[in-house]
Amino acid sequence: MDFVKTMREKAASMRKRLVLAEGTEPRTIQAARILIDEKLAGSVTLVGNEADVRSAAAREGVSLDGVAIVDPESSPKLDAYSRAYYAMKHEKDEAKLKAGKPVPKPATPQSARAEIVEPLHWGGMMVHLGDADAMIAGAENTTGAMIKAGLDTVGAASKTASSCFVIQTRDPAWGVDGALIFSDCAVIPDPTDEQLADIAVSAAQSCREFLGVEPVVALLSFSTKGSADAKFDDVGKVQRAVEILASRKPDFLFDGELQADAALVPSVTDKKAPGSPVKGTVNTLVFPNLAAGNTGYKLVQRLGKAEAFGPFLQGFRKPISDLSRGASVEDIVVTAAVTLSRARTEEQV
């Protein structure tokens, strides 16, 4: 499977609308030009002060022909966006109060207006209100800032926002022609059992969207089917997550807790987890914590000479993606293509 080629072709066929929230960032400007020239997006909008955006583009020698620019401070939609954003924030405040939770700084129309002109929030609101189909950022902003803006605007499809990587190995025997989903490797340091079940559901959806097949999910641990005592946090947590997942009756195959070899190698599965429904077919790996996930994907990437694409955010109602602050122009283009390929007219699952 050529993941990048597949995502580019899918994005080009869909021609969805992309907003790039960091409109004065040089690599982002260059990526915008490529996305338009290669027809990977139906439209591309840069968020920022128009004079600053054009000045930055001129310094890079990039033409902005065909690229839209929106300045939140002077946009004719500022009032409408502010009202919509305040309504969302006020509703969340009310829900917290009803649940007996404190709201130290309740939203006001003034505070909502001040927040919505921030580029990440503006870009997210464009997606939420249907003025764009997808957003990416992160070349200048932290993952935390991106996730907060996404939760504030687009909102979560599940209780847990997380991430995944697409790992393209050199051996077609693994996953889908060598490609697998690894999750979560970038967002939640130590998920609870409930969050781990949420991550499994989101990762399964990512498998469908990115790899184009039905997910087969393994929830990993250093234990297989109770080979280590459940008193160890990571063992008991994964066991409980599997129970929670089973109670939800998801529409995909899964098993856990499994060691990596028991999940991936059929002969080992037979020995350690006989009768497992995922034997020899796993394409989605869910790690017990960020230490395992982040270390795992980097070991496979470096020692196995695999390609790692991501992290891609998952668990949001509509597609948004985070970038590494060290991302290259090509990284931004690929992330944009992947994110656009997830865009649909209805809310994301």
Secondary structure, 3 states (H helix, E strand, C coil): CCHHHHHHHHHHHHCCEEEECCCCCHHHHHHHHHHHHCCCCCEEEEECCHHHHHHHHHHHCCCCCCCEEECHHHCCCHHHHHHHHHHHHHHHHHHHHHCCCCCCCCCCHHHHHHHHCCHHHHHHHHHHCCCCCEEEECCCCCHHHHHHHHHHHCCECCCCCEEEEEEECCCCCCCECCEEEEECCCCCCCCCHHHHHHHHHHHHHHHHHHHCCCCEEEEECCCCCCCCCCCCHHHHHHHHHHHHHHHHCCCCEEEEEECHHHHHCHHHHHHHCCCCCCCCCCCEEECCCHHHHHHHHHHHHHHCCCEEEEEEEECECCCEEECCCCCCHHHHHHHHHHHHHCCCCCCCC
